[in-house]
């Protein structure tokens, strides 16, 4: 899948999005920026956002 003008680095590049059994990865075809989510699972996010109003 391709996303035009959505590179977080150069902001004009075409992002190629790929997904497989390992995870998801994006690569910018213009500047070469790449990022994947193979090893960081955002499941250990413990929310401590309790705001007590008393
Ligand atoms: Zn880019």
mmCIF file of the protein (N, C-alpha, C, O) and its ligand, coordinates in Angstrom:
data_MODEL
# 
_entry.id   MODEL 
# 
loop_
_entity.id 
_entity.type 
_entity.pdbx_number_of_molecules 
1 polymer     1 
2 non-polymer 1 
# 
_entity_poly.entity_id                      1 
_entity_poly.type                           'polypeptide(L)' 
_entity_poly.nstd_linkage                   no 
_entity_poly.nstd_monomer                   no 
_entity_poly.pdbx_seq_one_letter_code       
;(UNK)(UNK)(UNK)(UNK)(UNK)(UNK)(UNK)(UNK)(UNK)(UNK)(UNK)(UNK)(UNK)(UNK)(UNK)(UNK)
(UNK)(UNK)(UNK)(UNK)(UNK)(UNK)(UNK)(UNK)(UNK)(UNK)(UNK)(UNK)(UNK)(UNK)(UNK)(UNK)
(UNK)(UNK)(UNK)(UNK)(UNK)(UNK)(UNK)(UNK)(UNK)(UNK)(UNK)(UNK)(UNK)(UNK)(UNK)(UNK)
(UNK)(UNK)(UNK)(UNK)(UNK)(UNK)
;
_entity_poly.pdbx_seq_one_letter_code_can   XXXXXXXXXXXXXXXXXXXXXXXXXXXXXXXXXXXXXXXXXXXXXXXXXXXXXX 
_entity_poly.pdbx_strand_id                 A 
# 
loop_
_entity_poly_seq.entity_id 
_entity_poly_seq.num 
_entity_poly_seq.mon_id 
_entity_poly_seq.hetero 
1 1  UNK n 
1 2  UNK n 
1 3  UNK n 
1 4  UNK n 
1 5  UNK n 
1 6  UNK n 
1 7  UNK n 
1 8  UNK n 
1 9  UNK n 
1 10 UNK n 
1 11 UNK n 
1 12 UNK n 
1 13 UNK n 
1 14 UNK n 
1 15 UNK n 
1 16 UNK n 
1 17 UNK n 
1 18 UNK n 
1 19 UNK n 
1 20 UNK n 
1 21 UNK n 
1 22 UNK n 
1 23 UNK n 
1 24 UNK n 
1 25 UNK n 
1 26 UNK n 
1 27 UNK n 
1 28 UNK n 
1 29 UNK n 
1 30 UNK n 
1 31 UNK n 
1 32 UNK n 
1 33 UNK n 
1 34 UNK n 
1 35 UNK n 
1 36 UNK n 
1 37 UNK n 
1 38 UNK n 
1 39 UNK n 
1 40 UNK n 
1 41 UNK n 
1 42 UNK n 
1 43 UNK n 
1 44 UNK n 
1 45 UNK n 
1 46 UNK n 
1 47 UNK n 
1 48 UNK n 
1 49 UNK n 
1 50 UNK n 
1 51 UNK n 
1 52 UNK n 
1 53 UNK n 
1 54 UNK n 
# 
loop_
_struct_asym.id 
_struct_asym.entity_id 
A 1 
B 2 
# 
loop_
_chem_comp.id 
_chem_comp.type 
_chem_comp.mon_nstd_flag 
UNK 'L-peptide linking' . 
ZN  non-polymer         . 
# 
_pdbx_entity_nonpoly.entity_id   2 
_pdbx_entity_nonpoly.name        ? 
_pdbx_entity_nonpoly.comp_id     ZN 
# 
_pdbx_nonpoly_scheme.asym_id         B 
_pdbx_nonpoly_scheme.entity_id       2 
_pdbx_nonpoly_scheme.mon_id          ZN 
_pdbx_nonpoly_scheme.ndb_seq_num     1 
_pdbx_nonpoly_scheme.pdb_seq_num     101 
_pdbx_nonpoly_scheme.auth_seq_num    101 
_pdbx_nonpoly_scheme.pdb_mon_id      ZN 
_pdbx_nonpoly_scheme.auth_mon_id     ZN 
_pdbx_nonpoly_scheme.pdb_strand_id   A 
_pdbx_nonpoly_scheme.pdb_ins_code    . 
# 
loop_
_atom_site.group_PDB 
_atom_site.id 
_atom_site.type_symbol 
_atom_site.label_atom_id 
_atom_site.label_alt_id 
_atom_site.label_comp_id 
_atom_site.label_asym_id 
_atom_site.label_entity_id 
_atom_site.label_seq_id 
_atom_site.pdbx_PDB_ins_code 
_atom_site.Cartn_x 
_atom_site.Cartn_y 
_atom_site.Cartn_z 
_atom_site.occupancy 
_atom_site.B_iso_or_equiv 
_atom_site.pdbx_formal_charge 
_atom_site.auth_seq_id 
_atom_site.auth_comp_id 
_atom_site.auth_asym_id 
_atom_site.auth_atom_id 
_atom_site.pdbx_PDB_model_num 
ATOM   1   N  N  . UNK A 1 1  ? 0.836   -1.181  0.000  1.00 0.00 ? 1   UNK A N  1 
ATOM   2   C  CA . UNK A 1 1  ? 0.000   0.000   0.000  1.00 0.00 ? 1   UNK A CA 1 
ATOM   3   C  C  . UNK A 1 1  ? 0.878   1.240   0.000  1.00 0.00 ? 1   UNK A C  1 
ATOM   4   O  O  . UNK A 1 1  ? 1.925   1.263   0.647  1.00 0.00 ? 1   UNK A O  1 
ATOM   5   N  N  . UNK A 1 2  ? 0.467   2.244   -0.703 1.00 0.00 ? 2   UNK A N  1 
ATOM   6   C  CA . UNK A 1 2  ? 1.280   3.445   -0.813 1.00 0.00 ? 2   UNK A CA 1 
ATOM   7   C  C  . UNK A 1 2  ? 0.540   4.649   -0.246 1.00 0.00 ? 2   UNK A C  1 
ATOM   8   O  O  . UNK A 1 2  ? -0.659  4.838   -0.453 1.00 0.00 ? 2   UNK A O  1 
ATOM   9   N  N  . UNK A 1 3  ? 1.299   5.440   0.466  1.00 0.00 ? 3   UNK A N  1 
ATOM   10  C  CA . UNK A 1 3  ? 0.729   6.675   0.998  1.00 0.00 ? 3   UNK A CA 1 
ATOM   11  C  C  . UNK A 1 3  ? 1.567   7.833   0.490  1.00 0.00 ? 3   UNK A C  1 
ATOM   12  O  O  . UNK A 1 3  ? 2.757   7.937   0.789  1.00 0.00 ? 3   UNK A O  1 
ATOM   13  N  N  . UNK A 1 4  ? 0.944   8.683   -0.263 1.00 0.00 ? 4   UNK A N  1 
ATOM   14  C  CA . UNK A 1 4  ? 1.674   9.787   -0.855 1.00 0.00 ? 4   UNK A CA 1 
ATOM   15  C  C  . UNK A 1 4  ? 1.799   10.944  0.133  1.00 0.00 ? 4   UNK A C  1 
ATOM   16  O  O  . UNK A 1 4  ? 0.886   11.239  0.904  1.00 0.00 ? 4   UNK A O  1 
ATOM   17  N  N  . UNK A 1 5  ? 2.943   11.575  0.079  1.00 0.00 ? 5   UNK A N  1 
ATOM   18  C  CA . UNK A 1 5  ? 3.209   12.789  0.863  1.00 0.00 ? 5   UNK A CA 1 
ATOM   19  C  C  . UNK A 1 5  ? 2.981   12.584  2.356  1.00 0.00 ? 5   UNK A C  1 
ATOM   20  O  O  . UNK A 1 5  ? 2.499   13.481  3.049  1.00 0.00 ? 5   UNK A O  1 
ATOM   21  N  N  . UNK A 1 6  ? 3.323   11.422  2.834  1.00 0.00 ? 6   UNK A N  1 
ATOM   22  C  CA . UNK A 1 6  ? 3.067   11.188  4.253  1.00 0.00 ? 6   UNK A CA 1 
ATOM   23  C  C  . UNK A 1 6  ? 4.296   10.668  4.981  1.00 0.00 ? 6   UNK A C  1 
ATOM   24  O  O  . UNK A 1 6  ? 4.177   9.931   5.959  1.00 0.00 ? 6   UNK A O  1 
ATOM   25  N  N  . UNK A 1 7  ? 5.449   11.041  4.517  1.00 0.00 ? 7   UNK A N  1 
ATOM   26  C  CA . UNK A 1 7  ? 6.660   10.627  5.211  1.00 0.00 ? 7   UNK A CA 1 
ATOM   27  C  C  . UNK A 1 7  ? 6.874   11.518  6.429  1.00 0.00 ? 7   UNK A C  1 
ATOM   28  O  O  . UNK A 1 7  ? 6.814   12.743  6.316  1.00 0.00 ? 7   UNK A O  1 
ATOM   29  N  N  . UNK A 1 8  ? 7.124   10.920  7.592  1.00 0.00 ? 8   UNK A N  1 
ATOM   30  C  CA . UNK A 1 8  ? 7.353   11.735  8.789  1.00 0.00 ? 8   UNK A CA 1 
ATOM   31  C  C  . UNK A 1 8  ? 8.691   12.452  8.778  1.00 0.00 ? 8   UNK A C  1 
ATOM   32  O  O  . UNK A 1 8  ? 8.921   13.355  9.583  1.00 0.00 ? 8   UNK A O  1 
ATOM   33  N  N  . UNK A 1 9  ? 9.560   12.061  7.885  1.00 0.00 ? 9   UNK A N  1 
ATOM   34  C  CA . UNK A 1 9  ? 10.883  12.673  7.845  1.00 0.00 ? 9   UNK A CA 1 
ATOM   35  C  C  . UNK A 1 9  ? 10.965  13.789  6.811  1.00 0.00 ? 9   UNK A C  1 
ATOM   36  O  O  . UNK A 1 9  ? 11.274  14.935  7.134  1.00 0.00 ? 9   UNK A O  1 
ATOM   37  N  N  . UNK A 1 10 ? 10.684  13.435  5.577  1.00 0.00 ? 10  UNK A N  1 
ATOM   38  C  CA . UNK A 1 10 ? 10.814  14.441  4.532  1.00 0.00 ? 10  UNK A CA 1 
ATOM   39  C  C  . UNK A 1 10 ? 9.472   15.051  4.152  1.00 0.00 ? 10  UNK A C  1 
ATOM   40  O  O  . UNK A 1 10 ? 9.412   16.045  3.428  1.00 0.00 ? 10  UNK A O  1 
ATOM   41  N  N  . UNK A 1 11 ? 8.417   14.457  4.640  1.00 0.00 ? 11  UNK A N  1 
ATOM   42  C  CA . UNK A 1 11 ? 7.048   14.970  4.532  1.00 0.00 ? 11  UNK A CA 1 
ATOM   43  C  C  . UNK A 1 11 ? 6.538   15.076  3.100  1.00 0.00 ? 11  UNK A C  1 
ATOM   44  O  O  . UNK A 1 11 ? 5.410   15.515  2.876  1.00 0.00 ? 11  UNK A O  1 
ATOM   45  N  N  . UNK A 1 12 ? 7.344   14.686  2.147  1.00 0.00 ? 12  UNK A N  1 
ATOM   46  C  CA . UNK A 1 12 ? 6.872   14.709  0.770  1.00 0.00 ? 12  UNK A CA 1 
ATOM   47  C  C  . UNK A 1 12 ? 7.017   13.374  0.080  1.00 0.00 ? 12  UNK A C  1 
ATOM   48  O  O  . UNK A 1 12 ? 6.545   13.177  -1.040 1.00 0.00 ? 12  UNK A O  1 
ATOM   49  N  N  . UNK A 1 13 ? 7.676   12.463  0.765  1.00 0.00 ? 13  UNK A N  1 
ATOM   50  C  CA . UNK A 1 13 ? 7.943   11.180  0.147  1.00 0.00 ? 13  UNK A CA 1 
ATOM   51  C  C  . UNK A 1 13 ? 6.745   10.263  0.135  1.00 0.00 ? 13  UNK A C  1 
ATOM   52  O  O  . UNK A 1 13 ? 5.771   10.450  0.865  1.00 0.00 ? 13  UNK A O  1 
ATOM   53  N  N  . UNK A 1 14 ? 6.850   9.280   -0.708 1.00 0.00 ? 14  UNK A N  1 
ATOM   54  C  CA . UNK A 1 14 ? 5.800   8.272   -0.780 1.00 0.00 ? 14  UNK A CA 1 
ATOM   55  C  C  . UNK A 1 14 ? 6.138   7.139   0.171  1.00 0.00 ? 14  UNK A C  1 
ATOM   56  O  O  . UNK A 1 14 ? 7.207   6.536   0.086  1.00 0.00 ? 14  UNK A O  1 
ATOM   57  N  N  . UNK A 1 15 ? 5.235   6.864   1.056  1.00 0.00 ? 15  UNK A N  1 
ATOM   58  C  CA . UNK A 1 15 ? 5.441   5.813   2.040  1.00 0.00 ? 15  UNK A CA 1 
ATOM   59  C  C  . UNK A 1 15 ? 4.872   4.505   1.515  1.00 0.00 ? 15  UNK A C  1 
ATOM   60  O  O  . UNK A 1 15 ? 3.712   4.419   1.114  1.00 0.00 ? 15  UNK A O  1 
ATOM   61  N  N  . UNK A 1 16 ? 5.717   3.508   1.532  1.00 0.00 ? 16  UNK A N  1 
ATOM   62  C  CA . UNK A 1 16 ? 5.243   2.179   1.178  1.00 0.00 ? 16  UNK A CA 1 
ATOM   63  C  C  . UNK A 1 16 ? 5.002   1.403   2.458  1.00 0.00 ? 16  UNK A C  1 
ATOM   64  O  O  . UNK A 1 16 ? 5.904   1.216   3.275  1.00 0.00 ? 16  UNK A O  1 
ATOM   65  N  N  . UNK A 1 17 ? 3.798   0.968   2.610  1.00 0.00 ? 17  UNK A N  1 
ATOM   66  C  CA . UNK A 1 17 ? 3.401   0.259   3.818  1.00 0.00 ? 17  UNK A CA 1 
ATOM   67  C  C  . UNK A 1 17 ? 3.297   -1.218  3.510  1.00 0.00 ? 17  UNK A C  1 
ATOM   68  O  O  . UNK A 1 17 ? 2.629   -1.624  2.559  1.00 0.00 ? 17  UNK A O  1 
ATOM   69  N  N  . UNK A 1 18 ? 3.970   -2.024  4.330  1.00 0.00 ? 18  UNK A N  1 
ATOM   70  C  CA . UNK A 1 18 ? 3.896   -3.460  4.117  1.00 0.00 ? 18  UNK A CA 1 
ATOM   71  C  C  . UNK A 1 18 ? 3.644   -4.148  5.437  1.00 0.00 ? 18  UNK A C  1 
ATOM   72  O  O  . UNK A 1 18 ? 4.069   -3.681  6.494  1.00 0.00 ? 18  UNK A O  1 
ATOM   73  N  N  . UNK A 1 19 ? 2.970   -5.230  5.364  1.00 0.00 ? 19  UNK A N  1 
ATOM   74  C  CA . UNK A 1 19 ? 2.609   -5.953  6.574  1.00 0.00 ? 19  UNK A CA 1 
ATOM   75  C  C  . UNK A 1 19 ? 2.764   -7.439  6.324  1.00 0.00 ? 19  UNK A C  1 
ATOM   76  O  O  . UNK A 1 19 ? 2.308   -7.976  5.315  1.00 0.00 ? 19  UNK A O  1 
ATOM   77  N  N  . UNK A 1 20 ? 3.422   -8.090  7.274  1.00 0.00 ? 20  UNK A N  1 
ATOM   78  C  CA . UNK A 1 20 ? 3.552   -9.534  7.148  1.00 0.00 ? 20  UNK A CA 1 
ATOM   79  C  C  . UNK A 1 20 ? 3.388   -10.163 8.521  1.00 0.00 ? 20  UNK A C  1 
ATOM   80  O  O  . UNK A 1 20 ? 2.891   -9.525  9.449  1.00 0.00 ? 20  UNK A O  1 
ATOM   81  N  N  . UNK A 1 21 ? 3.801   -11.396 8.645  1.00 0.00 ? 21  UNK A N  1 
ATOM   82  C  CA . UNK A 1 21 ? 3.584   -12.101 9.905  1.00 0.00 ? 21  UNK A CA 1 
ATOM   83  C  C  . UNK A 1 21 ? 4.434   -11.526 11.033 1.00 0.00 ? 21  UNK A C  1 
ATOM   84  O  O  . UNK A 1 21 ? 4.127   -11.720 12.210 1.00 0.00 ? 21  UNK A O  1 
ATOM   85  N  N  . UNK A 1 22 ? 5.488   -10.828 10.677 1.00 0.00 ? 22  UNK A N  1 
ATOM   86  C  CA . UNK A 1 22 ? 6.358   -10.267 11.704 1.00 0.00 ? 22  UNK A CA 1 
ATOM   87  C  C  . UNK A 1 22 ? 5.815   -8.972  12.263 1.00 0.00 ? 22  UNK A C  1 
ATOM   88  O  O  . UNK A 1 22 ? 5.996   -8.659  13.440 1.00 0.00 ? 22  UNK A O  1 
ATOM   89  N  N  . UNK A 1 23 ? 5.162   -8.241  11.421 1.00 0.00 ? 23  UNK A N  1 
ATOM   90  C  CA . UNK A 1 23 ? 4.667   -6.957  11.872 1.00 0.00 ? 23  UNK A CA 1 
ATOM   91  C  C  . UNK A 1 23 ? 4.468   -6.030  10.700 1.00 0.00 ? 23  UNK A C  1 
ATOM   92  O  O  . UNK A 1 23 ? 4.310   -6.459  9.557  1.00 0.00 ? 23  UNK A O  1 
ATOM   93  N  N  . UNK A 1 24 ? 4.477   -4.772  11.006 1.00 0.00 ? 24  UNK A N  1 
ATOM   94  C  CA . UNK A 1 24 ? 4.249   -3.777  9.974  1.00 0.00 ? 24  UNK A CA 1 
ATOM   95  C  C  . UNK A 1 24 ? 5.496   -2.957  9.777  1.00 0.00 ? 24  UNK A C  1 
ATOM   96  O  O  . UNK A 1 24 ? 6.264   -2.745  10.715 1.00 0.00 ? 24  UNK A O  1 
ATOM   97  N  N  . UNK A 1 25 ? 5.701   -2.497  8.568  1.00 0.00 ? 25  UNK A N  1 
ATOM   98  C  CA . UNK A 1 25 ? 6.838   -1.648  8.313  1.00 0.00 ? 25  UNK A CA 1 
ATOM   99  C  C  . UNK A 1 25 ? 6.480   -0.629  7.248  1.00 0.00 ? 25  UNK A C  1 
ATOM   100 O  O  . UNK A 1 25 ? 5.683   -0.887  6.345  1.00 0.00 ? 25  UNK A O  1 
ATOM   101 N  N  . UNK A 1 26 ? 7.090   0.527   7.382  1.00 0.00 ? 26  UNK A N  1 
ATOM   102 C  CA . UNK A 1 26 ? 6.897   1.563   6.379  1.00 0.00 ? 26  UNK A CA 1 
ATOM   103 C  C  . UNK A 1 26 ? 8.256   1.983   5.856  1.00 0.00 ? 26  UNK A C  1 
ATOM   104 O  O  . UNK A 1 26 ? 9.242   1.997   6.593  1.00 0.00 ? 26  UNK A O  1 
ATOM   105 N  N  . UNK A 1 27 ? 8.298   2.319   4.597  1.00 0.00 ? 27  UNK A N  1 
ATOM   106 C  CA . UNK A 1 27 ? 9.527   2.768   3.982  1.00 0.00 ? 27  UNK A CA 1 
ATOM   107 C  C  . UNK A 1 27 ? 9.219   3.942   3.072  1.00 0.00 ? 27  UNK A C  1 
ATOM   108 O  O  . UNK A 1 27 ? 8.279   3.902   2.279  1.00 0.00 ? 27  UNK A O  1 
ATOM   109 N  N  . UNK A 1 28 ? 10.014  4.975   3.196  1.00 0.00 ? 28  UNK A N  1 
ATOM   110 C  CA . UNK A 1 28 ? 9.843   6.116   2.307  1.00 0.00 ? 28  UNK A CA 1 
ATOM   111 C  C  . UNK A 1 28 ? 10.651  5.875   1.040  1.00 0.00 ? 28  UNK A C  1 
ATOM   112 O  O  . UNK A 1 28 ? 11.847  5.591   1.087  1.00 0.00 ? 28  UNK A O  1 
ATOM   113 N  N  . UNK A 1 29 ? 9.977   5.995   -0.076 1.00 0.00 ? 29  UNK A N  1 
ATOM   114 C  CA . UNK A 1 29 ? 10.648  5.740   -1.335 1.00 0.00 ? 29  UNK A CA 1 
ATOM   115 C  C  . UNK A 1 29 ? 11.505  6.919   -1.777 1.00 0.00 ? 29  UNK A C  1 
ATOM   116 O  O  . UNK A 1 29 ? 12.314  6.804   -2.697 1.00 0.00 ? 29  UNK A O  1 
ATOM   117 N  N  . UNK A 1 30 ? 11.317  8.043   -1.116 1.00 0.00 ? 30  UNK A N  1 
ATOM   118 C  CA . UNK A 1 30 ? 12.041  9.227   -1.537 1.00 0.00 ? 30  UNK A CA 1 
ATOM   119 C  C  . UNK A 1 30 ? 13.332  9.421   -0.763 1.00 0.00 ? 30  UNK A C  1 
ATOM   120 O  O  . UNK A 1 30 ? 14.396  9.616   -1.350 1.00 0.00 ? 30  UNK A O  1 
ATOM   121 N  N  . UNK A 1 31 ? 13.231  9.366   0.570  1.00 0.00 ? 31  UNK A N  1 
ATOM   122 C  CA . UNK A 1 31 ? 14.425  9.658   1.363  1.00 0.00 ? 31  UNK A CA 1 
ATOM   123 C  C  . UNK A 1 31 ? 15.011  8.406   2.009  1.00 0.00 ? 31  UNK A C  1 
ATOM   124 O  O  . UNK A 1 31 ? 16.110  8.451   2.562  1.00 0.00 ? 31  UNK A O  1 
ATOM   125 N  N  . UNK A 1 32 ? 14.299  7.310   1.943  1.00 0.00 ? 32  UNK A N  1 
ATOM   126 C  CA . UNK A 1 32 ? 14.844  6.086   2.489  1.00 0.00 ? 32  UNK A CA 1 
ATOM   127 C  C  . UNK A 1 32 ? 14.503  5.847   3.942  1.00 0.00 ? 32  UNK A C  1 
ATOM   128 O  O  . UNK A 1 32 ? 14.978  4.884   4.544  1.00 0.00 ? 32  UNK A O  1 
ATOM   129 N  N  . UNK A 1 33 ? 13.692  6.707   4.504  1.00 0.00 ? 33  UNK A N  1 
ATOM   130 C  CA . UNK A 1 33 ? 13.266  6.531   5.884  1.00 0.00 ? 33  UNK A CA 1 
ATOM   131 C  C  . UNK A 1 33 ? 12.483  5.232   6.026  1.00 0.00 ? 33  UNK A C  1 
ATOM   132 O  O  . UNK A 1 33 ? 11.607  4.929   5.215  1.00 0.00 ? 33  UNK A O  1 
ATOM   133 N  N  . UNK A 1 34 ? 12.805  4.480   7.053  1.00 0.00 ? 34  UNK A N  1 
ATOM   134 C  CA . UNK A 1 34 ? 12.094  3.231   7.258  1.00 0.00 ? 34  UNK A CA 1 
ATOM   135 C  C  . UNK A 1 34 ? 11.845  3.019   8.736  1.00 0.00 ? 34  UNK A C  1 
ATOM   136 O  O  . UNK A 1 34 ? 12.640  3.414   9.589  1.00 0.00 ? 34  UNK A O  1 
ATOM   137 N  N  . UNK A 1 35 ? 10.747  2.399   9.007  1.00 0.00 ? 35  UNK A N  1 
ATOM   138 C  CA . UNK A 1 35 ? 10.391  2.137   10.391 1.00 0.00 ? 35  UNK A CA 1 
ATOM   139 C  C  . UNK A 1 35 ? 9.557   0.872   10.430 1.00 0.00 ? 35  UNK A C  1 
ATOM   140 O  O  . UNK A 1 35 ? 8.716   0.630   9.564  1.00 0.00 ? 35  UNK A O  1 
ATOM   141 N  N  . UNK A 1 36 ? 9.804   0.085   11.440 1.00 0.00 ? 36  UNK A N  1 
ATOM   142 C  CA . UNK A 1 36 ? 8.987   -1.110  11.569 1.00 0.00 ? 36  UNK A CA 1 
ATOM   143 C  C  . UNK A 1 36 ? 8.574   -1.313  13.011 1.00 0.00 ? 36  UNK A C  1 
ATOM   144 O  O  . UNK A 1 36 ? 9.139   -0.715  13.926 1.00 0.00 ? 36  UNK A O  1 
ATOM   145 N  N  . UNK A 1 37 ? 7.611   -2.139  13.195 1.00 0.00 ? 37  UNK A N  1 
ATOM   146 C  CA . UNK A 1 37 ? 7.096   -2.406  14.537 1.00 0.00 ? 37  UNK A CA 1 
ATOM   147 C  C  . UNK A 1 37 ? 7.267   -3.874  14.873 1.00 0.00 ? 37  UNK A C  1 
ATOM   148 O  O  . UNK A 1 37 ? 6.395   -4.509  15.465 1.00 0.00 ? 37  UNK A O  1 
ATOM   149 N  N  . UNK A 1 38 ? 8.411   -4.388  14.478 1.00 0.00 ? 38  UNK A N  1 
ATOM   150 C  CA . UNK A 1 38 ? 8.617   -5.814  14.669 1.00 0.00 ? 38  UNK A CA 1 
ATOM   151 C  C  . UNK A 1 38 ? 8.868   -6.170  16.127 1.00 0.00 ? 38  UNK A C  1 
ATOM   152 O  O  . UNK A 1 38 ? 8.420   -7.210  16.610 1.00 0.00 ? 38  UNK A O  1 
ATOM   153 N  N  . UNK A 1 39 ? 9.581   -5.308  16.814 1.00 0.00 ? 39  UNK A N  1 
ATOM   154 C  CA . UNK A 1 39 ? 10.051  -5.698  18.142 1.00 0.00 ? 39  UNK A CA 1 
ATOM   155 C  C  . UNK A 1 39 ? 9.424   -4.890  19.273 1.00 0.00 ? 39  UNK A C  1 
ATOM   156 O  O  . UNK A 1 39 ? 9.553   -5.259  20.440 1.00 0.00 ? 39  UNK A O  1 
ATOM   157 N  N  . UNK A 1 40 ? 8.766   -3.824  18.952 1.00 0.00 ? 40  UNK A N  1 
ATOM   158 C  CA . UNK A 1 40 ? 8.161   -3.071  20.038 1.00 0.00 ? 40  UNK A CA 1 
ATOM   159 C  C  . UNK A 1 40 ? 6.642   -3.242  20.031 1.00 0.00 ? 40  UNK A C  1 
ATOM   160 O  O  . UNK A 1 40 ? 5.926   -2.706  19.186 1.00 0.00 ? 40  UNK A O  1 
ATOM   161 N  N  . UNK A 1 41 ? 6.209   -3.987  20.979 1.00 0.00 ? 41  UNK A N  1 
ATOM   162 C  CA . UNK A 1 41 ? 4.775   -4.196  21.080 1.00 0.00 ? 41  UNK A CA 1 
ATOM   163 C  C  . UNK A 1 41 ? 4.192   -3.218  22.095 1.00 0.00 ? 41  UNK A C  1 
ATOM   164 O  O  . UNK A 1 41 ? 4.596   -3.196  23.258 1.00 0.00 ? 41  UNK A O  1 
ATOM   165 N  N  . UNK A 1 42 ? 3.276   -2.441  21.655 1.00 0.00 ? 42  UNK A N  1 
ATOM   166 C  CA . UNK A 1 42 ? 2.731   -1.402  22.548 1.00 0.00 ? 42  UNK A CA 1 
ATOM   167 C  C  . UNK A 1 42 ? 1.667   -1.942  23.493 1.00 0.00 ? 42  UNK A C  1 
ATOM   168 O  O  . UNK A 1 42 ? 0.655   -1.288  23.747 1.00 0.00 ? 42  UNK A O  1 
ATOM   169 N  N  . UNK A 1 43 ? 1.902   -3.121  23.999 1.00 0.00 ? 43  UNK A N  1 
ATOM   170 C  CA . UNK A 1 43 ? 0.885   -3.719  24.861 1.00 0.00 ? 43  UNK A CA 1 
ATOM   171 C  C  . UNK A 1 43 ? 1.153   -3.455  26.325 1.00 0.00 ? 43  UNK A C  1 
ATOM   172 O  O  . UNK A 1 43 ? 0.261   -3.588  27.163 1.00 0.00 ? 43  UNK A O  1 
ATOM   173 N  N  . UNK A 1 44 ? 2.380   -3.082  26.631 1.00 0.00 ? 44  UNK A N  1 
ATOM   174 C  CA . UNK A 1 44 ? 2.711   -2.857  28.025 1.00 0.00 ? 44  UNK A CA 1 
ATOM   175 C  C  . UNK A 1 44 ? 2.508   -1.391  28.406 1.00 0.00 ? 44  UNK A C  1 
ATOM   176 O  O  . UNK A 1 44 ? 3.235   -0.835  29.229 1.00 0.00 ? 44  UNK A O  1 
ATOM   177 N  N  . UNK A 1 45 ? 1.534   -0.805  27.802 1.00 0.00 ? 45  UNK A N  1 
ATOM   178 C  CA . UNK A 1 45 ? 1.258   0.589   28.123 1.00 0.00 ? 45  UNK A CA 1 
ATOM   179 C  C  . UNK A 1 45 ? 0.243   0.651   29.252 1.00 0.00 ? 45  UNK A C  1 
ATOM   180 O  O  . UNK A 1 45 ? -0.955  0.447   29.056 1.00 0.00 ? 45  UNK A O  1 
ATOM   181 N  N  . UNK A 1 46 ? 0.740   0.929   30.397 1.00 0.00 ? 46  UNK A N  1 
ATOM   182 C  CA . UNK A 1 46 ? -0.151  1.029   31.545 1.00 0.00 ? 46  UNK A CA 1 
ATOM   183 C  C  . UNK A 1 46 ? -0.582  2.477   31.700 1.00 0.00 ? 46  UNK A C  1 
ATOM   184 O  O  . UNK A 1 46 ? 0.219   3.378   31.948 1.00 0.00 ? 46  UNK A O  1 
ATOM   185 N  N  . UNK A 1 47 ? -1.809  2.646   31.553 1.00 0.00 ? 47  UNK A N  1 
ATOM   186 C  CA . UNK A 1 47 ? -2.319  4.008   31.639 1.00 0.00 ? 47  UNK A CA 1 
ATOM   187 C  C  . UNK A 1 47 ? -2.489  4.436   33.091 1.00 0.00 ? 47  UNK A C  1 
ATOM   188 O  O  . UNK A 1 47 ? -3.160  3.781   33.888 1.00 0.00 ? 47  UNK A O  1 
ATOM   189 N  N  . UNK A 1 48 ? -1.873  5.527   33.391 1.00 0.00 ? 48  UNK A N  1 
ATOM   190 C  CA . UNK A 1 48 ? -2.107  6.098   34.711 1.00 0.00 ? 48  UNK A CA 1 
ATOM   191 C  C  . UNK A 1 48 ? -2.661  7.496   34.509 1.00 0.00 ? 48  UNK A C  1 
ATOM   192 O  O  . UNK A 1 48 ? -2.003  8.507   34.754 1.00 0.00 ? 48  UNK A O  1 
ATOM   193 N  N  . UNK A 1 49 ? -3.830  7.503   34.077 1.00 0.00 ? 49  UNK A N  1 
ATOM   194 C  CA . UNK A 1 49 ? -4.425  8.786   33.726 1.00 0.00 ? 49  UNK A CA 1 
ATOM   195 C  C  . UNK A 1 49 ? -5.657  9.063   34.567 1.00 0.00 ? 49  UNK A C  1 
ATOM   196 O  O  . UNK A 1 49 ? -6.643  9.645   34.116 1.00 0.00 ? 49  UNK A O  1 
ATOM   197 N  N  . UNK A 1 50 ? -5.552  8.621   35.801 1.00 0.00 ? 50  UNK A N  1 
ATOM   198 C  CA . UNK A 1 50 ? -6.700  8.865   36.662 1.00 0.00 ? 50  UNK A CA 1 
ATOM   199 C  C  . UNK A 1 50 ? -6.659  10.262  37.224 1.00 0.00 ? 50  UNK A C  1 
ATOM   200 O  O  . UNK A 1 50 ? -5.692  10.672  37.866 1.00 0.00 ? 50  UNK A O  1 
ATOM   201 N  N  . UNK A 1 51 ? -7.664  10.939  36.984 1.00 0.00 ? 51  UNK A N  1 
ATOM   202 C  CA . UNK A 1 51 ? -7.769  12.282  37.545 1.00 0.00 ? 51  UNK A CA 1 
ATOM   203 C  C  . UNK A 1 51 ? -8.940  12.311  38.508 1.00 0.00 ? 51  UNK A C  1 
ATOM   204 O  O  . UNK A 1 51 ? -10.108 12.231  38.128 1.00 0.00 ? 51  UNK A O  1 
ATOM   205 N  N  . UNK A 1 52 ? -8.578  12.428  39.742 1.00 0.00 ? 52  UNK A N  1 
ATOM   206 C  CA . UNK A 1 52 ? -9.634  12.452  40.744 1.00 0.00 ? 52  UNK A CA 1 
ATOM   207 C  C  . UNK A 1 52 ? -10.156 13.862  40.941 1.00 0.00 ? 52  UNK A C  1 
ATOM   208 O  O  . UNK A 1 52 ? -9.409  14.812  41.176 1.00 0.00 ? 52  UNK A O  1 
ATOM   209 N  N  . UNK A 1 53 ? -11.384 13.948  40.843 1.00 0.00 ? 53  UNK A N  1 
ATOM   210 C  CA . UNK A 1 53 ? -12.012 15.240  41.132 1.00 0.00 ? 53  UNK A CA 1 
ATOM   211 C  C  . UNK A 1 53 ? -12.799 15.099  42.426 1.00 0.00 ? 53  UNK A C  1 
ATOM   212 O  O  . UNK A 1 53 ? -13.843 14.447  42.471 1.00 0.00 ? 53  UNK A O  1 
ATOM   213 N  N  . UNK A 1 54 ? -12.285 15.714  43.460 1.00 0.00 ? 54  UNK A N  1 
ATOM   214 C  CA . UNK A 1 54 ? -12.942 15.555  44.760 1.00 0.00 ? 54  UNK A CA 1 
ATOM   215 C  C  . UNK A 1 54 ? -13.369 16.912  45.319 1.00 0.00 ? 54  UNK A C  1 
ATOM   216 O  O  . UNK A 1 54 ? -13.939 16.980  46.408 1.00 0.00 ? 54  UNK A O  1 
HETATM 217 ZN ZN . ZN  B 2 .  ? 10.831  10.527  3.260  1.00 0.00 ? 101 ZN  A ZN 1 
# 
